[in-house]
Amino acid sequence: MNSRLSREKINFLARLILNALFENDEVEFLDEPNEIRLSIVKSIEDELKLYDLLNQKSAEKIRSQKKSIEEGSREWEILYRKYYNEEISKLGKIWK
């Protein structure tokens, strides 16, 4: 699996977020709009990289099983969800 979005889609999402912030009267901007947009773009890209890393770790755990498990099978999907959730849980412990 690859969670990559095109640069165009990431920029589109960043503009949507920035526009939503501009419409909120409670938000005060301390930087130029383009700098804020670039920061949003970086945040989205970082999240996608994290997703890819968690996906890779989960798939590696399945492939390291003694028993060969066919990718896309029901067993693969169950193990993938289990290992992915374990990786997410580990992140939560790091962030606390």
SEFIZA-3560 file (N, C-alpha, C; in Angstrom, 3 decimals):
REM SEFIZA-3560
<numar><xx>0.836</xx><yy>-1.189</yy><zz>0.000</zz><atom>N</atom></numar>
<numar><xx>0.000</xx><yy>0.000</yy><zz>0.000</zz><atom>CA</atom></numar>
<numar><xx>0.876</xx><yy>1.245</yy><zz>0.000</zz><atom>C</atom></numar>
<numar><xx>0.400</xx><yy>2.220</yy><zz>-0.687</zz><atom>N</atom></numar>
<numar><xx>1.140</xx><yy>3.472</yy><zz>-0.722</zz><atom>CA</atom></numar>
<numar><xx>0.152</xx><yy>4.604</yy><zz>-0.498</zz><atom>C</atom></numar>
<numar><xx>0.406</xx><yy>5.400</yy><zz>0.523</zz><atom>N</atom></numar>
<numar><xx>-0.530</xx><yy>6.464</yy><zz>0.875</zz><atom>CA</atom></numar>
<numar><xx>-0.191</xx><yy>7.785</yy><zz>0.186</zz><atom>C</atom></numar>
<numar><xx>0.696</xx><yy>7.761</yy><zz>-0.750</zz><atom>N</atom></numar>
<numar><xx>1.149</xx><yy>9.003</yy><zz>-1.355</zz><atom>CA</atom></numar>
<numar><xx>0.024</xx><yy>9.720</yy><zz>-2.089</zz><atom>C</atom></numar>
<numar><xx>-0.056</xx><yy>10.980</yy><zz>-1.831</zz><atom>N</atom></numar>
<numar><xx>-0.945</xx><yy>11.856</yy><zz>-2.577</zz><atom>CA</atom></numar>
<numar><xx>-0.070</xx><yy>12.676</yy><zz>-3.506</zz><atom>C</atom></numar>
<numar><xx>-0.622</xx><yy>13.083</yy><zz>-4.607</zz><atom>N</atom></numar>
<numar><xx>0.150</xx><yy>13.927</yy><zz>-5.513</zz><atom>CA</atom></numar>
<numar><xx>0.406</xx><yy>15.272</yy><zz>-4.837</zz><atom>C</atom></numar>
<numar><xx>1.427</xx><yy>15.936</yy><zz>-5.285</zz><atom>N</atom></numar>
<numar><xx>1.765</xx><yy>17.272</yy><zz>-4.771</zz><atom>CA</atom></numar>
<numar><xx>0.569</xx><yy>18.212</yy><zz>-4.952</zz><atom>C</atom></numar>
<numar><xx>-0.114</xx><yy>18.054</yy><zz>-6.079</zz><atom>N</atom></numar>
<numar><xx>-1.272</xx><yy>18.893</yy><zz>-6.368</zz><atom>CA</atom></numar>
<numar><xx>-2.383</xx><yy>18.683</yy><zz>-5.331</zz><atom>C</atom></numar>
<numar><xx>-2.634</xx><yy>17.423</yy><zz>-4.964</zz><atom>N</atom></numar>
<numar><xx>-3.677</xx><yy>17.129</yy><zz>-3.982</zz><atom>CA</atom></numar>
<numar><xx>-3.290</xx><yy>17.646</yy><zz>-2.601</zz><atom>C</atom></numar>
<numar><xx>-2.025</xx><yy>17.508</yy><zz>-2.258</zz><atom>N</atom></numar>
<numar><xx>-1.561</xx><yy>18.010</yy><zz>-0.957</zz><atom>CA</atom></numar>
<numar><xx>-1.715</xx><yy>19.526</yy><zz>-0.897</zz><atom>C</atom></numar>
<numar><xx>-1.341</xx><yy>20.212</yy><zz>-1.958</zz><atom>N</atom></numar>
<numar><xx>-1.493</xx><yy>21.670</yy><zz>-1.993</zz><atom>CA</atom></numar>
<numar><xx>-2.960</xx><yy>22.078</yy><zz>-1.942</zz><atom>C</atom></numar>
<numar><xx>-3.813</xx><yy>21.318</yy><zz>-2.614</zz><atom>N</atom></numar>
<numar><xx>-5.250</xx><yy>21.594</yy><zz>-2.577</zz><atom>CA</atom></numar>
<numar><xx>-5.775</xx><yy>21.473</yy><zz>-1.151</zz><atom>C</atom></numar>
<numar><xx>-5.409</xx><yy>20.399</yy><zz>-0.462</zz><atom>N</atom></numar>
<numar><xx>-5.832</xx><yy>20.218</yy><zz>0.932</zz><atom>CA</atom></numar>
<numar><xx>-5.308</xx><yy>21.343</yy><zz>1.825</zz><atom>C</atom></numar>
<numar><xx>-4.059</xx><yy>21.726</yy><zz>1.612</zz><atom>N</atom></numar>
<numar><xx>-3.467</xx><yy>22.803</yy><zz>2.414</zz><atom>CA</atom></numar>
<numar><xx>-4.228</xx><yy>24.111</yy><zz>2.206</zz><atom>C</atom></numar>
<numar><xx>-4.618</xx><yy>24.391</yy><zz>0.963</zz><atom>N</atom></numar>
<numar><xx>-5.392</xx><yy>25.617</yy><zz>0.693</zz><atom>CA</atom></numar>
<numar><xx>-6.764</xx><yy>25.557</yy><zz>1.353</zz><atom>C</atom></numar>
<numar><xx>-7.398</xx><yy>24.388</yy><zz>1.325</zz><atom>N</atom></numar>
<numar><xx>-8.700</xx><yy>24.236</yy><zz>1.994</zz><atom>CA</atom></numar>
<numar><xx>-8.574</xx><yy>24.514</yy><zz>3.491</zz><atom>C</atom></numar>
<numar><xx>-7.543</xx><yy>23.963</yy><zz>4.099</zz><atom>N</atom></numar>
<numar><xx>-7.325</xx><yy>24.165</yy><zz>5.536</zz><atom>CA</atom></numar>
<numar><xx>-7.050</xx><yy>25.634</yy><zz>5.819</zz><atom>C</atom></numar>
<numar><xx>-6.190</xx><yy>26.240</yy><zz>5.022</zz><atom>N</atom></numar>
<numar><xx>-5.856</xx><yy>27.651</yy><zz>5.216</zz><atom>CA</atom></numar>
<numar><xx>-7.091</xx><yy>28.528</yy><zz>5.055</zz><atom>C</atom></numar>
<numar><xx>-7.913</xx><yy>28.243</yy><zz>4.062</zz><atom>N</atom></numar>
<numar><xx>-9.146</xx><yy>29.021</yy><zz>3.853</zz><atom>CA</atom></numar>
<numar><xx>-10.091</xx><yy>28.872</yy><zz>5.039</zz><atom>C</atom></numar>
<numar><xx>-10.180</xx><yy>27.661</yy><zz>5.579</zz><atom>N</atom></numar>
<numar><xx>-11.039</xx><yy>27.440</yy><zz>6.747</zz><atom>CA</atom></numar>
<numar><xx>-10.524</xx><yy>28.245</yy><zz>7.940</zz><atom>C</atom></numar>
<numar><xx>-9.220</xx><yy>28.320</yy><zz>8.084</zz><atom>N</atom></numar>
<numar><xx>-8.639</xx><yy>29.109</yy><zz>9.175</zz><atom>CA</atom></numar>
<numar><xx>-8.923</xx><yy>30.604</yy><zz>8.984</zz><atom>C</atom></numar>
<numar><xx>-8.826</xx><yy>31.078</yy><zz>7.738</zz><atom>N</atom></numar>
<numar><xx>-9.107</xx><yy>32.482</yy><zz>7.449</zz><atom>CA</atom></numar>
<numar><xx>-10.552</xx><yy>32.849</yy><zz>7.776</zz><atom>C</atom></numar>
<numar><xx>-11.462</xx><yy>31.905</yy><zz>7.600</zz><atom>N</atom></numar>
<numar><xx>-12.884</xx><yy>32.163</yy><zz>7.864</zz><atom>CA</atom></numar>
<numar><xx>-13.208</xx><yy>32.173</yy><zz>9.353</zz><atom>C</atom></numar>
<numar><xx>-12.298</xx><yy>31.677</yy><zz>10.170</zz><atom>N</atom></numar>
<numar><xx>-12.511</xx><yy>31.613</yy><zz>11.619</zz><atom>CA</atom></numar>
<numar><xx>-12.007</xx><yy>32.908</yy><zz>12.254</zz><atom>C</atom></numar>
<numar><xx>-12.918</xx><yy>33.689</yy><zz>12.811</zz><atom>N</atom></numar>
<numar><xx>-12.551</xx><yy>34.977</yy><zz>13.413</zz><atom>CA</atom></numar>
<numar><xx>-11.691</xx><yy>34.822</yy><zz>14.666</zz><atom>C</atom></numar>
<numar><xx>-11.684</xx><yy>33.637</yy><zz>15.251</zz><atom>N</atom></numar>
<numar><xx>-10.907</xx><yy>33.415</yy><zz>16.471</zz><atom>CA</atom></numar>
<numar><xx>-9.448</xx><yy>33.081</yy><zz>16.202</zz><atom>C</atom></numar>
<numar><xx>-9.092</xx><yy>32.905</yy><zz>14.928</zz><atom>N</atom></numar>
<numar><xx>-7.716</xx><yy>32.561</yy><zz>14.565</zz><atom>CA</atom></numar>
<numar><xx>-6.958</xx><yy>33.837</yy><zz>14.227</zz><atom>C</atom></numar>
<numar><xx>-5.809</xx><yy>33.984</yy><zz>14.864</zz><atom>N</atom></numar>
<numar><xx>-4.948</xx><yy>35.132</yy><zz>14.585</zz><atom>CA</atom></numar>
<numar><xx>-3.692</xx><yy>34.628</yy><zz>13.891</zz><atom>C</atom></numar>
<numar><xx>-3.340</xx><yy>35.257</yy><zz>12.783</zz><atom>N</atom></numar>
<numar><xx>-2.178</xx><yy>34.819</yy><zz>12.013</zz><atom>CA</atom></numar>
<numar><xx>-0.949</xx><yy>35.608</yy><zz>12.407</zz><atom>C</atom></numar>
<numar><xx>0.111</xx><yy>34.878</yy><zz>12.687</zz><atom>N</atom></numar>
<numar><xx>1.369</xx><yy>35.505</yy><zz>13.079</zz><atom>CA</atom></numar>
<numar><xx>2.421</xx><yy>35.379</yy><zz>11.983</zz><atom>C</atom></numar>
<numar><xx>2.023</xx><yy>34.802</yy><zz>10.862</zz><atom>N</atom></numar>
<numar><xx>2.948</xx><yy>34.604</yy><zz>9.752</zz><atom>CA</atom></numar>
<numar><xx>2.206</xx><yy>34.860</yy><zz>8.450</zz><atom>C</atom></numar>
<numar><xx>2.961</xx><yy>34.942</yy><zz>7.368</zz><atom>N</atom></numar>
<numar><xx>2.366</xx><yy>35.160</yy><zz>6.054</zz><atom>CA</atom></numar>
<numar><xx>1.573</xx><yy>33.925</yy><zz>5.629</zz><atom>C</atom></numar>
<numar><xx>0.471</xx><yy>34.129</yy><zz>4.901</zz><atom>N</atom></numar>
<numar><xx>-0.354</xx><yy>32.998</yy><zz>4.468</zz><atom>CA</atom></numar>
<numar><xx>0.423</xx><yy>31.891</yy><zz>3.738</zz><atom>C</atom></numar>
<numar><xx>1.363</xx><yy>32.286</yy><zz>2.884</zz><atom>N</atom></numar>
<numar><xx>2.124</xx><yy>31.266</yy><zz>2.149</zz><atom>CA</atom></numar>
<numar><xx>2.990</xx><yy>30.437</yy><zz>3.097</zz><atom>C</atom></numar>
<numar><xx>3.558</xx><yy>31.057</yy><zz>4.105</zz><atom>N</atom></numar>
<numar><xx>4.367</xx><yy>30.323</yy><zz>5.093</zz><atom>CA</atom></numar>
<numar><xx>3.488</xx><yy>29.341</yy><zz>5.868</zz><atom>C</atom></numar>
<numar><xx>2.291</xx><yy>29.769</yy><zz>6.189</zz><atom>N</atom></numar>
<numar><xx>1.354</xx><yy>28.895</yy><zz>6.904</zz><atom>CA</atom></numar>
<numar><xx>0.964</xx><yy>27.726</yy><zz>6.003</zz><atom>C</atom></numar>
<numar><xx>0.682</xx><yy>28.031</yy><zz>4.730</zz><atom>N</atom></numar>
<numar><xx>0.329</xx><yy>26.975</yy><zz>3.787</zz><atom>CA</atom></numar>
<numar><xx>1.463</xx><yy>25.962</yy><zz>3.647</zz><atom>C</atom></numar>
<numar><xx>2.689</xx><yy>26.440</yy><zz>3.563</zz><atom>N</atom></numar>
<numar><xx>3.843</xx><yy>25.543</yy><zz>3.454</zz><atom>CA</atom></numar>
<numar><xx>3.987</xx><yy>24.667</yy><zz>4.698</zz><atom>C</atom></numar>
<numar><xx>3.681</xx><yy>25.235</yy><zz>5.844</zz><atom>N</atom></numar>
<numar><xx>3.719</xx><yy>24.463</yy><zz>7.089</zz><atom>CA</atom></numar>
<numar><xx>2.648</xx><yy>23.374</yy><zz>7.089</zz><atom>C</atom></numar>
<numar><xx>1.484</xx><yy>23.694</yy><zz>6.575</zz><atom>N</atom></numar>
<numar><xx>0.404</xx><yy>22.708</yy><zz>6.469</zz><atom>CA</atom></numar>
<numar><xx>0.821</xx><yy>21.594</yy><zz>5.506</zz><atom>C</atom></numar>
<numar><xx>1.408</xx><yy>21.964</yy><zz>4.380</zz><atom>N</atom></numar>
<numar><xx>1.888</xx><yy>20.979</yy><zz>3.403</zz><atom>CA</atom></numar>
<numar><xx>2.889</xx><yy>20.034</yy><zz>4.061</zz><atom>C</atom></numar>
<numar><xx>3.830</xx><yy>20.582</yy><zz>4.805</zz><atom>N</atom></numar>
<numar><xx>4.836</xx><yy>19.751</yy><zz>5.475</zz><atom>CA</atom></numar>
<numar><xx>4.180</xx><yy>18.808</yy><zz>6.479</zz><atom>C</atom></numar>
<numar><xx>3.200</xx><yy>19.294</yy><zz>7.212</zz><atom>N</atom></numar>
<numar><xx>2.497</xx><yy>18.453</yy><zz>8.184</zz><atom>CA</atom></numar>
<numar><xx>1.786</xx><yy>17.286</yy><zz>7.502</zz><atom>C</atom></numar>
<numar><xx>1.143</xx><yy>17.564</yy><zz>6.387</zz><atom>N</atom></numar>
<numar><xx>0.464</xx><yy>16.503</yy><zz>5.641</zz><atom>CA</atom></numar>
<numar><xx>1.486</xx><yy>15.481</yy><zz>5.140</zz><atom>C</atom></numar>
<numar><xx>2.579</xx><yy>15.966</yy><zz>4.575</zz><atom>N</atom></numar>
<numar><xx>3.618</xx><yy>15.059</yy><zz>4.072</zz><atom>CA</atom></numar>
<numar><xx>4.213</xx><yy>14.215</yy><zz>5.195</zz><atom>C</atom></numar>
<numar><xx>4.429</xx><yy>14.819</yy><zz>6.359</zz><atom>N</atom></numar>
<numar><xx>4.964</xx><yy>14.067</yy><zz>7.505</zz><atom>CA</atom></numar>
<numar><xx>3.996</xx><yy>12.969</yy><zz>7.946</zz><atom>C</atom></numar>
<numar><xx>2.713</xx><yy>13.273</yy><zz>7.960</zz><atom>N</atom></numar>
<numar><xx>1.702</xx><yy>12.269</yy><zz>8.332</zz><atom>CA</atom></numar>
<numar><xx>1.689</xx><yy>11.122</yy><zz>7.328</zz><atom>C</atom></numar>
<numar><xx>1.807</xx><yy>11.439</yy><zz>6.052</zz><atom>N</atom></numar>
<numar><xx>1.823</xx><yy>10.398</yy><zz>5.028</zz><atom>CA</atom></numar>
<numar><xx>3.060</xx><yy>9.505</yy><zz>5.172</zz><atom>C</atom></numar>
<numar><xx>4.193</xx><yy>10.113</yy><zz>5.487</zz><atom>N</atom></numar>
<numar><xx>5.425</xx><yy>9.334</yy><zz>5.707</zz><atom>CA</atom></numar>
<numar><xx>5.263</xx><yy>8.410</yy><zz>6.906</zz><atom>C</atom></numar>
<numar><xx>4.644</xx><yy>8.907</yy><zz>7.950</zz><atom>N</atom></numar>
<numar><xx>4.414</xx><yy>8.091</yy><zz>9.140</zz><atom>CA</atom></numar>
<numar><xx>3.498</xx><yy>6.923</yy><zz>8.803</zz><atom>C</atom></numar>
<numar><xx>2.433</xx><yy>7.181</yy><zz>8.060</zz><atom>N</atom></numar>
<numar><xx>1.521</xx><yy>6.123</yy><zz>7.640</zz><atom>CA</atom></numar>
<numar><xx>2.284</xx><yy>5.065</yy><zz>6.841</zz><atom>C</atom></numar>
<numar><xx>3.112</xx><yy>5.506</yy><zz>5.902</zz><atom>N</atom></numar>
<numar><xx>3.893</xx><yy>4.559</yy><zz>5.095</zz><atom>CA</atom></numar>
<numar><xx>4.821</xx><yy>3.722</yy><zz>5.961</zz><atom>C</atom></numar>
<numar><xx>5.441</xx><yy>4.340</yy><zz>6.955</zz><atom>N</atom></numar>
<numar><xx>6.341</xx><yy>3.617</yy><zz>7.849</zz><atom>CA</atom></numar>
<numar><xx>5.574</xx><yy>2.567</yy><zz>8.653</zz><atom>C</atom></numar>
<numar><xx>4.428</xx><yy>2.935</yy><zz>9.204</zz><atom>N</atom></numar>
<numar><xx>3.617</xx><yy>1.989</yy><zz>9.963</zz><atom>CA</atom></numar>
<numar><xx>3.132</xx><yy>0.848</yy><zz>9.068</zz><atom>C</atom></numar>
<numar><xx>2.763</xx><yy>1.179</yy><zz>7.858</zz><atom>N</atom></numar>
<numar><xx>2.340</xx><yy>0.170</yy><zz>6.893</zz><atom>CA</atom></numar>
<numar><xx>3.484</xx><yy>-0.811</yy><zz>6.607</zz><atom>C</atom></numar>
<numar><xx>4.664</xx><yy>-0.266</yy><zz>6.387</zz><atom>N</atom></numar>
<numar><xx>5.840</xx><yy>-1.093</yy><zz>6.089</zz><atom>CA</atom></numar>
<numar><xx>6.179</xx><yy>-2.011</yy><zz>7.263</zz><atom>C</atom></numar>
<numar><xx>6.174</xx><yy>-1.468</yy><zz>8.479</zz><atom>N</atom></numar>
<numar><xx>6.484</xx><yy>-2.278</yy><zz>9.662</zz><atom>CA</atom></numar>
<numar><xx>5.468</xx><yy>-3.398</yy><zz>9.838</zz><atom>C</atom></numar>
<numar><xx>4.202</xx><yy>-3.091</yy><zz>9.630</zz><atom>N</atom></numar>
<numar><xx>3.144</xx><yy>-4.092</yy><zz>9.779</zz><atom>CA</atom></numar>
<numar><xx>3.313</xx><yy>-5.213</yy><zz>8.762</zz><atom>C</atom></numar>
<numar><xx>3.583</xx><yy>-4.849</yy><zz>7.513</zz><atom>N</atom></numar>
<numar><xx>3.763</xx><yy>-5.851</yy><zz>6.460</zz><atom>CA</atom></numar>
<numar><xx>5.018</xx><yy>-6.692</yy><zz>6.722</zz><atom>C</atom></numar>
<numar><xx>6.093</xx><yy>-6.090</yy><zz>7.216</zz><atom>N</atom></numar>
<numar><xx>7.319</xx><yy>-6.828</yy><zz>7.521</zz><atom>CA</atom></numar>
<numar><xx>7.084</xx><yy>-7.866</yy><zz>8.618</zz><atom>C</atom></numar>
<numar><xx>6.292</xx><yy>-7.501</yy><zz>9.607</zz><atom>N</atom></numar>
<numar><xx>5.983</xx><yy>-8.457</yy><zz>10.681</zz><atom>CA</atom></numar>
<numar><xx>5.250</xx><yy>-9.671</yy><zz>10.124</zz><atom>C</atom></numar>
<numar><xx>4.344</xx><yy>-9.438</yy><zz>9.206</zz><atom>N</atom></numar>
<numar><xx>3.599</xx><yy>-10.552</yy><zz>8.612</zz><atom>CA</atom></numar>
<numar><xx>4.546</xx><yy>-11.422</yy><zz>7.784</zz><atom>C</atom></numar>
<numar><xx>5.396</xx><yy>-10.793</yy><zz>6.992</zz><atom>N</atom></numar>
<numar><xx>6.325</xx><yy>-11.550</yy><zz>6.143</zz><atom>CA</atom></numar>
<numar><xx>7.346</xx><yy>-12.332</yy><zz>6.957</zz><atom>C</atom></numar>
<numar><xx>7.596</xx><yy>-11.903</yy><zz>8.184</zz><atom>N</atom></numar>
<numar><xx>8.594</xx><yy>-12.589</yy><zz>9.012</zz><atom>CA</atom></numar>
<numar><xx>8.021</xx><yy>-13.812</yy><zz>9.729</zz><atom>C</atom></numar>
<numar><xx>6.742</xx><yy>-14.074</yy><zz>9.556</zz><atom>N</atom></numar>
<numar><xx>6.113</xx><yy>-15.241</yy><zz>10.176</zz><atom>CA</atom></numar>
<numar><xx>6.736</xx><yy>-16.520</yy><zz>9.606</zz><atom>C</atom></numar>
<numar><xx>6.813</xx><yy>-17.546</yy><zz>10.427</zz><atom>N</atom></numar>
<numar><xx>7.313</xx><yy>-18.839</yy><zz>9.943</zz><atom>CA</atom></numar>
<numar><xx>6.409</xx><yy>-19.372</yy><zz>8.841</zz><atom>C</atom></numar>
<numar><xx>5.121</xx><yy>-19.229</yy><zz>9.058</zz><atom>N</atom></numar>
<numar><xx>4.133</xx><yy>-19.673</yy><zz>8.074</zz><atom>CA</atom></numar>
<numar><xx>3.980</xx><yy>-18.588</yy><zz>7.006</zz><atom>C</atom></numar>
<numar><xx>4.013</xx><yy>-18.983</yy><zz>5.759</zz><atom>N</atom></numar>
<numar><xx>3.823</xx><yy>-18.030</yy><zz>4.669</zz><atom>CA</atom></numar>
<numar><xx>2.347</xx><yy>-17.636</yy><zz>4.618</zz><atom>C</atom></numar>
<numar><xx>2.107</xx><yy>-16.337</yy><zz>4.617</zz><atom>N</atom></numar>
<numar><xx>0.739</xx><yy>-15.817</yy><zz>4.593</zz><atom>CA</atom></numar>
<numar><xx>0.577</xx><yy>-14.991</yy><zz>3.327</zz><atom>C</atom></numar>
<numar><xx>-0.407</xx><yy>-15.350</yy><zz>2.533</zz><atom>N</atom></numar>
<numar><xx>-0.617</xx><yy>-14.680</yy><zz>1.254</zz><atom>CA</atom></numar>
<numar><xx>-1.171</xx><yy>-13.274</yy><zz>1.467</zz><atom>C</atom></numar>
<numar><xx>-0.491</xx><yy>-12.304</yy><zz>0.850</zz><atom>N</atom></numar>
<numar><xx>-0.956</xx><yy>-10.919</yy><zz>0.966</zz><atom>CA</atom></numar>
<numar><xx>-2.340</xx><yy>-10.791</yy><zz>0.335</zz><atom>C</atom></numar>
<numar><xx>-3.214</xx><yy>-10.099</yy><zz>1.041</zz><atom>N</atom></numar>
<numar><xx>-4.578</xx><yy>-9.905</yy><zz>0.567</zz><atom>CA</atom></numar>
<numar><xx>-5.551</xx><yy>-10.941</yy><zz>1.109</zz><atom>C</atom></numar>
<numar><xx>-5.012</xx><yy>-11.997</yy><zz>1.715</zz><atom>N</atom></numar>
<numar><xx>-5.894</xx><yy>-13.020</yy><zz>2.287</zz><atom>CA</atom></numar>
<numar><xx>-6.551</xx><yy>-12.487</yy><zz>3.557</zz><atom>C</atom></numar>
<numar><xx>-7.570</xx><yy>-13.174</yy><zz>4.014</zz><atom>N</atom></numar>
<numar><xx>-8.256</xx><yy>-12.769</yy><zz>5.246</zz><atom>CA</atom></numar>
<numar><xx>-7.274</xx><yy>-12.765</yy><zz>6.417</zz><atom>C</atom></numar>
<numar><xx>-6.420</xx><yy>-13.807</yy><zz>6.495</zz><atom>N</atom></numar>
<numar><xx>-5.443</xx><yy>-13.888</yy><zz>7.578</zz><atom>CA</atom></numar>
<numar><xx>-4.468</xx><yy>-12.711</yy><zz>7.530</zz><atom>C</atom></numar>
<numar><xx>-4.021</xx><yy>-12.344</yy><zz>6.329</zz><atom>N</atom></numar>
<numar><xx>-3.122</xx><yy>-11.199</yy><zz>6.151</zz><atom>CA</atom></numar>
<numar><xx>-3.796</xx><yy>-9.932</yy><zz>6.679</zz><atom>C</atom></numar>
<numar><xx>-5.036</xx><yy>-9.713</yy><zz>6.281</zz><atom>N</atom></numar>
<numar><xx>-5.763</xx><yy>-8.507</yy><zz>6.689</zz><atom>CA</atom></numar>
<numar><xx>-5.927</xx><yy>-8.431</yy><zz>8.205</zz><atom>C</atom></numar>
<numar><xx>-6.232</xx><yy>-9.558</yy><zz>8.829</zz><atom>N</atom></numar>
<numar><xx>-6.405</xx><yy>-9.588</yy><zz>10.291</zz><atom>CA</atom></numar>
<numar><xx>-5.084</xx><yy>-9.270</yy><zz>10.984</zz><atom>C</atom></numar>
<numar><xx>-4.014</xx><yy>-9.918</yy><zz>10.531</zz><atom>N</atom></numar>
<numar><xx>-2.698</xx><yy>-9.663</yy><zz>11.136</zz><atom>CA</atom></numar>
<numar><xx>-2.240</xx><yy>-8.230</yy><zz>10.870</zz><atom>C</atom></numar>
<numar><xx>-2.497</xx><yy>-7.746</yy><zz>9.665</zz><atom>N</atom></numar>
<numar><xx>-2.094</xx><yy>-6.382</yy><zz>9.324</zz><atom>CA</atom></numar>
<numar><xx>-2.749</xx><yy>-5.392</yy><zz>10.287</zz><atom>C</atom></numar>
<numar><xx>-4.060</xx><yy>-5.517</yy><zz>10.474</zz><atom>N</atom></numar>
<numar><xx>-4.765</xx><yy>-4.604</yy><zz>11.394</zz><atom>CA</atom></numar>
<numar><xx>-4.205</xx><yy>-4.702</yy><zz>12.802</zz><atom>C</atom></numar>
<numar><xx>-3.935</xx><yy>-5.936</yy><zz>13.234</zz><atom>N</atom></numar>
<numar><xx>-3.398</xx><yy>-6.151</yy><zz>14.574</zz><atom>CA</atom></numar>
<numar><xx>-2.039</xx><yy>-5.457</yy><zz>14.724</zz><atom>C</atom></numar>
<numar><xx>-1.132</xx><yy>-5.718</yy><zz>13.793</zz><atom>N</atom></numar>
<numar><xx>0.213</xx><yy>-5.143</yy><zz>13.880</zz><atom>CA</atom></numar>
<numar><xx>0.200</xx><yy>-3.628</yy><zz>13.681</zz><atom>C</atom></numar>
<numar><xx>-0.670</xx><yy>-3.150</yy><zz>12.788</zz><atom>N</atom></numar>
<numar><xx>-0.776</xx><yy>-1.711</yy><zz>12.566</zz><atom>CA</atom></numar>
<numar><xx>-1.244</xx><yy>-1.020</yy><zz>13.843</zz><atom>C</atom></numar>
<numar><xx>-2.254</xx><yy>-1.585</yy><zz>14.492</zz><atom>N</atom></numar>
<numar><xx>-2.751</xx><yy>-1.007</yy><zz>15.741</zz><atom>CA</atom></numar>
<numar><xx>-1.697</xx><yy>-1.055</yy><zz>16.837</zz><atom>C</atom></numar>
<numar><xx>-0.880</xx><yy>-2.110</yy><zz>16.865</zz><atom>N</atom></numar>
<numar><xx>0.218</xx><yy>-2.181</yy><zz>17.827</zz><atom>CA</atom></numar>
<numar><xx>1.224</xx><yy>-1.058</yy><zz>17.589</zz><atom>C</atom></numar>
<numar><xx>1.542</xx><yy>-0.796</yy><zz>16.333</zz><atom>N</atom></numar>
<numar><xx>2.485</xx><yy>0.278</yy><zz>16.000</zz><atom>CA</atom></numar>
<numar><xx>1.906</xx><yy>1.645</yy><zz>16.389</zz><atom>C</atom></numar>
<numar><xx>0.628</xx><yy>1.847</yy><zz>16.141</zz><atom>N</atom></numar>
<numar><xx>-0.037</xx><yy>3.094</yy><zz>16.545</zz><atom>CA</atom></numar>
<numar><xx>0.026</xx><yy>3.241</yy><zz>18.063</zz><atom>C</atom></numar>
<numar><xx>-0.225</xx><yy>2.147</yy><zz>18.764</zz><atom>N</atom></numar>
<numar><xx>-0.192</xx><yy>2.153</yy><zz>20.225</zz><atom>CA</atom></numar>
<numar><xx>1.197</xx><yy>2.530</yy><zz>20.737</zz><atom>C</atom></numar>
<numar><xx>2.227</xx><yy>2.007</yy><zz>20.095</zz><atom>N</atom></numar>
<numar><xx>3.602</xx><yy>2.349</yy><zz>20.483</zz><atom>CA</atom></numar>
<numar><xx>3.846</xx><yy>3.847</yy><zz>20.327</zz><atom>C</atom></numar>
<numar><xx>3.334</xx><yy>4.419</yy><zz>19.265</zz><atom>N</atom></numar>
<numar><xx>3.500</xx><yy>5.862</yy><zz>19.047</zz><atom>CA</atom></numar>
<numar><xx>2.836</xx><yy>6.653</yy><zz>20.158</zz><atom>C</atom></numar>
<numar><xx>1.662</xx><yy>6.217</yy><zz>20.573</zz><atom>N</atom></numar>
<numar><xx>0.959</xx><yy>6.900</yy><zz>21.656</zz><atom>CA</atom></numar>
<numar><xx>1.774</xx><yy>6.904</yy><zz>22.931</zz><atom>C</atom></numar>
<numar><xx>2.482</xx><yy>5.832</yy><zz>23.208</zz><atom>N</atom></numar>
<numar><xx>3.309</xx><yy>5.759</yy><zz>24.411</zz><atom>CA</atom></numar>
<numar><xx>4.513</xx><yy>6.684</yy><zz>24.304</zz><atom>C</atom></numar>
<numar><xx>5.036</xx><yy>6.834</yy><zz>23.095</zz><atom>N</atom></numar>
<numar><xx>6.188</xx><yy>7.716</yy><zz>22.885</zz><atom>CA</atom></numar>
<numar><xx>5.779</xx><yy>9.167</yy><zz>23.078</zz><atom>C</atom></numar>
<numar><xx>4.579</xx><yy>9.529</yy><zz>22.585</zz><atom>N</atom></numar>
<numar><xx>4.126</xx><yy>10.916</yy><zz>22.631</zz><atom>CA</atom></numar>
<numar><xx>3.669</xx><yy>11.362</yy><zz>24.004</zz><atom>C</atom></numar>
<numar><xx>3.383</xx><yy>10.431</yy><zz>24.894</zz><atom>N</atom></numar>
<numar><xx>2.867</xx><yy>10.807</yy><zz>26.224</zz><atom>CA</atom></numar>
<numar><xx>3.950</xx><yy>11.325</yy><zz>27.116</zz><atom>C</atom></numar>
//
